[in-house]
Amino acid sequence: MKISEIVELLDAEVLCGKENIENEVHSACGCDMMSDVLAFVKEQALLITGLCNPQVVRTAEMMDMRCIVFVRGKIPPKEVLTLAEEAGIVVLSSKERMYVACGKLYSKGLSGGFLQNG
């Protein structure tokens, strides 16, 4: 699924990385615990979270994720957006709750991926 489709589906605002919204993502992870994200197989993935701190971007970058969606209308601080921009990660904000955002994406065919060692 293209990130631009995610923007439309979640009625999301692009906070940074607009030049990369035609990139594809193949799976998604909805989580606020970054330790759980580390167990997620991540190639070309999307992270859906309500946690707004620099560790979110550092984790997404380490896991080679392409996009982060902050749910519940959250807007991360400027330092978080700067880190994401430097890493080439698209950052979106959606007013949807995490459960609803995950459900909408799953119903449109975005896979949940699988867990490492699981």
Order of alpha helices (4+ residues) and beta strands (2+ residues): alpha-beta-beta-alpha-beta-alpha-beta-alpha-beta-alpha
